Amino acid sequence: MATQTLTQPDVTLLLDVEGVIREATFASSLKDENADSWVGRPWLETVEGLGNSNVQRMLDDARSSGISAFRQVTQRFPSGLEVPMEYTTVLLGGRAGMLAVGKNLQAVAELQSRLIAAQQSLERDSWKLRDVETRYRLLFDASNEAVITLKATNLRIVEANPAALRVLGLTQPSRAGVADQEFLPLLTERDRTAVQAALARVRDQGKAPGVIVHLGRERKSWTLRATLVTSEQSPLFVLQLAPVGGAMPVAELNHAPSLDALIEQTPDAFIVFSVGGIIARANQAFLDLVQVGSKNSVIGTPLSRWLWRPGADVAALVSHVNRNRLVRMFSTVIHGELGTETEVEISAAGDRETKPENIAAVVRDVSRRLNASAGNDSLRVALGSIGEQVGKTPLRKLVRDTVSVVEQHYVKAALELAEGNRTAAAEILGLSRQSLYAKLNRYGLEGDTDAVAIEGS
């Protein structure tokens, strides 16, 4: 899909250096629109709202560096139809003007929504299992009763909870220090025979009376009861230890750290906002992301002021949380107060399983952008030669040639930035590995990168 949208743009505009449309071409999906009605009009007049500033940025960037970054606008067509579009603008050289190439984001937004829904469906069962495992781990660790699991085949320790580690006499309890140890050598020689007999009876009959064992440096007395449970790999013995004639010692808990302080120091942005999109809480990382100096300027402000992208705005995020209870890897853009645009991924969850009133979200900066000015001299020369063909070459061929030059430039730059790692280069470009391989083959770049390709590429 990425290749198709680049080689067959939905809208192609040939502009003069002032940004006035000299020629417009629409894809077949927009064949009912009158492209000629745009000729002679400034491009700025054909977009809605905030799109004006993005169009002006693309024009300024193209004039100064030869090519602009991709920016999103709401394009208003002659019929009145308004469509979210993503454009890049290229300087053709000399006074030949500029070329603006745009793609329709409606299909992208719909596909993104479907992908997120499919991802949630695929992950739901997995996270249910993780939830069960987490609950088991919490109960296992928090229990004051000492619990040890052994492999039934060789009586080696699989794991022991903190209470059991203290019973075994470890001054600094550590699972790593006891895992895969033999259990029987931890017992006195007299106790080993009784424990082996009890375990053999549990294996044969399913249960056995408790036996007294002596553990730890002081060899205190404990009642040991065993149960046999099945496991994917091999059966396990679960041993439960209770003190004889006394209560189980409880470890002193360290003072719990302040949750507020931990959230404030988290390097990823953290926010809490209502289902109406009003921010109730934000940490310092979020302030840095939106380029605001004070929390008072953020609290009580709509999140949509900074978070928006067609098909991936606050309303879409809230909708996914309402439908799935939580959302992961929700891709969108944060627009900073100083004009920056940062690609982010959001993981969020509501405060209730149904009809949440508030949503907590972690916002992670995932932007890995190529430097648009890198290699601009060679790119400008290549685009200049294409600009000389304006008026001599059909517009569609001019578009294809321009796209090829720009694609080759950024593929090479991505490979250089990733030090030859094709997987990393594909991630930087927002492509799949297969799409990157296809472009390398198309432009004859495979030989140039084989020498630096590393394992995993």
C-alpha positions in Angstrom: 0.0 0.0 0.0 2.9 2.4 0.8 4.3 1.9 -2.8 0.9 2.5 -4.4 0.2 5.7 -2.6 3.6 7.1 -3.5 3.5 6.1 -7.2 -0.1 6.9 -7.7 -0.9 10.1 -5.7 -4.5 11.1 -5.2 -3.8 14.7 -5.9 -0.8 16.3 -7.8 -0.4 20.0 -7.9 2.0 21.9 -10.1 2.6 25.3 -8.3 4.6 28.4 -9.1 7.1 29.7 -6.5 4.4 31.7 -4.8 2.2 28.7 -4.2 -0.4 29.4 -6.9 -1.8 26.3 -8.7 -0.8 26.1 -12.3 -2.0 22.6 -13.0 -3.9 20.0 -10.9 -4.4 16.3 -11.5 -6.8 14.1 -9.5 -6.8 10.3 -9.1 -9.7 8.2 -10.6 -11.3 8.1 -7.2 -11.8 11.9 -7.5 -12.7 11.9 -11.2 -16.0 13.8 -10.5 -14.1 16.8 -9.2 -13.3 19.7 -11.5 -9.5 20.1 -11.3 -9.5 23.1 -13.7 -11.4 25.2 -11.2 -8.3 25.3 -9.0 -6.0 26.7 -11.7 -4.9 30.2 -10.9 -5.9 29.9 -7.2 -3.4 29.9 -4.3 -3.1 26.5 -2.7 -3.8 28.1 0.7 -7.3 28.9 -0.3 -8.2 25.3 -1.0 -7.6 23.9 2.5 -9.5 24.2 5.8 -8.6 25.7 9.2 -5.2 24.6 10.6 -4.2 23.3 7.2 -3.3 26.8 6.2 -0.3 26.9 8.5 0.8 23.4 7.3 0.6 24.5 3.6 2.6 27.6 4.3 5.3 25.5 6.1 5.5 23.1 3.2 5.9 26.0 0.7 8.6 27.6 2.9 10.5 24.3 3.5 10.5 23.5 -0.2 11.8 27.0 -1.1 14.6 26.8 1.5 15.7 23.1 1.4 14.2 21.7 -1.8 11.7 19.4 -0.2 9.2 19.5 2.7 8.3 17.0 5.3 4.9 15.2 5.0 2.2 17.3 6.6 -1.5 16.8 7.0 -4.3 19.1 5.9 -8.0 19.0 5.3 -8.4 19.5 1.6 -11.6 21.2 0.4 -12.4 20.1 -3.2 -14.4 22.1 -5.8 -17.6 20.1 -5.0 -17.4 21.0 -1.3 -16.0 17.6 -0.3 -13.6 17.8 2.6 -11.0 15.0 2.8 -8.0 14.5 5.2 -4.8 14.5 3.0 -1.1 14.2 3.5 1.2 16.2 1.2 4.9 16.7 0.5 6.2 19.5 -1.6 9.2 19.4 -3.9 11.1 22.4 -5.4 11.6 21.7 -9.1 14.5 24.0 -9.6 15.0 27.6 -10.9 11.7 29.3 -11.5 10.0 26.1 -12.6 8.0 26.1 -9.4 7.0 23.3 -7.0 5.3 20.0 -7.1 2.9 19.0 -4.3 1.9 15.3 -4.1 -0.9 14.3 -1.7 -2.6 11.1 -0.6 -6.0 10.5 0.8 -5.9 9.5 4.5 -9.5 8.3 4.8 -8.5 4.8 3.8 -5.4 5.0 6.1 -7.5 6.1 9.0 -10.1 3.4 8.4 -7.3 0.8 8.1 -5.7 2.0 11.2 -8.9 1.7 13.1 -9.4 -1.9 11.8 -5.8 -2.8 12.7 -6.2 -1.5 16.2 -9.4 -3.4 16.7 -7.9 -6.6 15.3 -4.8 -6.2 17.5 -7.0 -5.7 20.6 -8.9 -8.9 19.7 -5.8 -10.9 19.2 -4.2 -9.6 22.4 -7.2 -10.0 24.6 -6.8 -13.7 25.3 -3.1 -13.3 25.8 -3.6 -10.5 28.3 -6.2 -12.6 30.1 -3.6 -15.3 30.6 -1.1 -12.6 31.7 -3.6 -11.3 34.2 -4.1 -14.8 35.7 -0.3 -15.2 35.9 0.1 -11.8 37.5 -2.6 -12.5 40.1 -0.9 -15.9 40.8 2.5 -14.1 41.2 1.0 -11.5 43.5 -0.6 -14.1 45.7 2.5 -16.3 45.6 4.8 -13.5 46.7 2.5 -11.8 49.2 1.6 -15.0 51.1 2.9 -15.3 54.6 2.9 -19.1 54.2 6.1 -20.5 52.8 5.6 -22.2 49.5 8.1 -24.1 47.4 7.6 -25.9 44.1 9.8 -28.9 43.1 10.2 -30.8 39.9 8.7 -34.2 40.6 11.3 -35.9 38.4 14.5 -34.8 40.3 13.2 -32.8 43.4 15.0 -29.7 42.3 13.5 -26.3 43.3 11.6 -24.5 40.6 10.7 -21.5 42.7 10.2 -20.4 46.2 8.3 -17.4 47.5 10.0 -14.8 49.8 8.5 -16.5 53.0 10.1 -19.8 51.9 13.4 -18.2 51.2 13.5 -16.8 54.7 12.6 -20.3 56.1 15.5 -21.8 54.1 17.8 -19.4 56.0 18.8 -17.0 53.2 19.7 -13.6 54.8 19.2 -11.9 51.4 16.3 -13.7 49.7 16.8 -14.3 46.0 15.0 -16.6 43.6 18.1 -16.7 41.4 20.1 -18.0 44.3 17.8 -21.0 45.1 16.3 -21.9 41.7 17.3 -25.3 40.3 19.0 -26.3 43.6 18.4 -29.7 45.0 15.9 -29.6 47.9 16.9 -32.7 49.8 20.4 -31.4 50.7 18.7 -28.5 52.6 17.3 -31.1 55.0 18.9 -33.0 57.8 19.7 -36.6 57.0 16.9 -37.9 59.2 14.4 -35.6 57.6 15.3 -36.6 54.0 14.0 -40.2 54.5 10.7 -38.9 55.8 10.2 -36.4 53.1 11.1 -38.9 50.3 8.5 -41.3 51.7 5.9 -38.6 52.0 6.5 -37.5 48.4 6.4 -41.1 47.1 3.0 -41.6 48.9 1.7 -38.3 47.3 2.8 -39.5 43.9 1.0 -42.9 44.3 -2.1 -41.9 46.4 -2.5 -38.2 45.7 -2.0 -37.2 49.4 0.0 -37.9 52.5 0.1 -36.7 56.1 2.4 -33.8 56.9 5.9 -34.5 58.2 8.1 -32.5 60.5 11.3 -31.1 59.0 14.1 -28.9 60.4 15.2 -26.0 58.2 17.4 -22.9 58.4 20.5 -22.2 60.3 18.7 -22.7 63.6 17.0 -25.9 62.4 13.6 -24.8 63.5 10.7 -27.3 63.2 8.3 -26.9 60.3 5.3 -29.0 59.2 5.6 -29.9 55.5 2.6 -30.8 53.4 2.9 -31.8 49.7 0.6 -31.7 46.7 1.2 -33.1 43.2 0.1 -30.8 40.4 0.3 -31.2 36.6 2.4 -28.9 34.4 3.1 -28.6 30.7 6.7 -29.7 31.0 6.6 -32.1 34.0 4.6 -32.7 37.2 5.4 -30.5 40.2 5.3 -30.9 43.9 3.9 -27.9 45.8 5.3 -27.9 49.3 3.6 -25.8 52.1 5.5 -25.1 55.3 3.9 -24.1 58.6 5.8 -23.4 61.8 5.4 -25.8 64.6 4.1 -24.1 67.8 4.5 -20.5 66.5 3.4 -17.9 64.0 5.0 -17.5 60.6 7.6 -14.6 60.8 6.6 -11.6 58.6 9.3 -9.7 56.8 9.5 -6.0 57.5 8.3 -4.0 54.5 10.4 -1.1 53.3 8.7 2.3 53.1 6.7 2.4 49.9 7.9 5.0 47.5 5.6 7.9 46.5 3.6 7.0 43.4 3.3 10.7 42.5 7.1 11.1 42.6 7.6 8.0 40.4 5.1 9.2 37.8 6.7 12.7 37.8 10.1 11.1 37.1 8.9 8.7 34.4 10.7 9.6 31.1 7.5 8.8 29.1 4.7 11.3 29.2 1.8 10.4 31.5 -1.6 12.0 31.6 -5.1 11.5 33.0 -8.0 12.9 31.2 -11.8 12.7 31.2 -13.8 10.9 28.5 -14.6 14.4 27.3 -10.9 14.9 26.7 -10.1 17.4 29.5 -6.7 16.9 31.1 -6.8 16.3 34.9 -3.2 15.3 35.5 0.1 15.4 33.6 3.8 14.8 34.4 6.8 16.8 33.4 7.5 14.6 30.4 4.1 15.6 28.9 4.8 19.3 29.5 8.1 18.9 27.6 6.4 17.0 24.8 3.7 19.7 24.2 6.3 22.5 24.9 4.5 24.1 27.8 6.3 25.4 30.9 3.6 25.2 33.6 1.1 22.5 34.6 -1.5 25.2 35.2 -1.4 25.8 31.5 -2.3 22.1 30.8 -4.7 21.1 33.6 -8.3 21.7 32.5 -7.3 22.1 28.9 -8.7 19.8 26.1 -6.1 17.2 25.1 -7.3 17.8 21.5 -5.3 21.1 21.6 -2.1 19.1 21.1 -3.2 15.5 20.1 -4.8 15.2 16.7 -4.4 13.4 13.4 -7.1 12.4 10.9 -8.6 9.2 12.2 -6.4 9.1 15.3 -7.6 12.0 17.4 -8.8 12.1 21.0 -12.3 10.9 20.1 -10.9 7.8 18.4 -8.7 7.1 21.4 -11.7 7.4 23.8 -13.8 5.2 21.5 -11.2 2.4 21.5 -10.9 2.5 25.3 -14.7 2.4 25.7 -14.9 -0.6 23.3 -11.9 -2.6 24.5 -11.3 -1.3 28.1 -7.7 -0.4 27.0 -5.7 0.4 24.0 -2.0 -0.2 23.1 0.2 1.3 20.4 -2.3 3.9 19.3 -0.3 5.9 16.7 -1.0 9.6 16.4 0.8 13.0 16.5 1.5 15.5 19.3 1.6 19.1 18.1 3.8 21.3 20.3 3.1 24.9 21.2 6.3 25.9 19.3 5.3 24.2 16.1 6.9 20.8 16.5 5.1 17.6 15.4 6.1 14.4 17.3 5.0 10.9 16.3 3.8 9.1 19.4 2.3 5.8 20.5 -0.2 5.8 23.3 -1.2 3.0 25.8 -4.3 3.9 27.7 -6.9 2.4 30.0 -10.1 3.6 31.7 -10.8 3.7 35.4 -13.7 1.3 35.1 -14.3 -1.8 32.9 -17.5 -0.3 31.5 -18.3 3.4 30.8 -15.1 4.8 32.3 -15.1 8.4 33.4 -11.4 9.0 33.3 -8.6 7.6 31.2 -4.9 7.2 32.1 -2.4 7.2 29.2 1.3 6.8 28.7 2.5 8.7 25.6 5.7 7.6 24.1 7.8 9.6 21.6 8.5 7.2 18.7 9.7 9.7 16.2 12.8 8.7 14.3 12.8 11.1 11.5 15.4 11.5 8.8 17.1 14.8 8.6 15.4 16.6 5.7 18.5 18.7 5.1 20.8 15.6 4.9 22.2 15.2 1.4 20.1 18.2 0.1 22.7 19.2 -2.3 22.5 16.0 -4.3 18.8 15.9 -4.0 18.5 19.5 -5.2 20.6 18.8 -8.2 18.5 15.8 -9.1 15.3 17.7 -8.7 16.7 20.6 -10.7 17.3 18.4 -13.7 13.7 17.2 -13.4 12.5 20.8 -13.2 14.0 21.5 -16.5 11.5 19.1 -18.1 8.5 21.0 -16.9 6.4 21.9 -20.0 8.3 19.3 -22.1 7.2 16.1 -20.2 3.7 14.9 -19.3 2.8 15.7 -15.7 2.3 12.1 -14.8 5.8 11.1 -15.9 7.1 14.2 -14.1 5.4 13.0 -10.9 6.8 9.5 -11.2 10.4 10.8 -11.8 10.1 13.1 -8.9 8.8 10.4 -6.5 11.6 8.1 -7.6 14.3 10.7 -6.9 12.8 11.5 -3.5 12.3 7.8 -2.6 15.9 6.9 -3.5 17.2 9.8 -1.4 15.4 8.8 1.7 16.0 5.1 1.3 19.7 5.7 1.1 19.5 8.2 4.1 17.6 5.6 6.2 20.1 2.9 5.5 23.0 5.2 6.4 21.2 6.3 9.6 20.5 2.6 10.5 24.1 1.6 9.6 22.9 -0.8 7.1 20.4 -2.6 9.2 17.4 -3.0 6.9 15.0 -3.8 9.6 15.8 -0.6 11.4 15.8 1.3 8.0 12.3 0.0 7.2 11.1 1.1 10.7 12.5 4.6 10.1 10.7 4.9 6.7 7.5 3.4 8.0 7.7 0.5 5.6 7.6 -3.3 6.0 10.8 -5.1 5.3 9.2 -6.5 2.1 8.4 -3.1 0.8 11.9 -1.9 1.5 13.4 -4.9 -0.3 11.2 -4.1 -3.3 12.4 -0.5 -3.4 16.1 -1.6 -3.1 15.5 -4.0 -6.0 13.6 -1.3 -8.1 16.4 1.3 -7.7 19.3 -1.2 -7.9 20.5 -0.4 -4.4 20.9 -3.9 -3.1 24.6 -4.1 -4.0 25.3 -0.8 -2.2 23.9 -2.1 1.1 25.1 -5.7 1.2 28.5 -4.7 2.5 27.1 -2.9 5.5 24.0 -5.2 6.2 24.2 -6.7 9.6 22.6 -9.7 11.3 18.9 -9.2 11.7 18.6 -7.0 8.5 
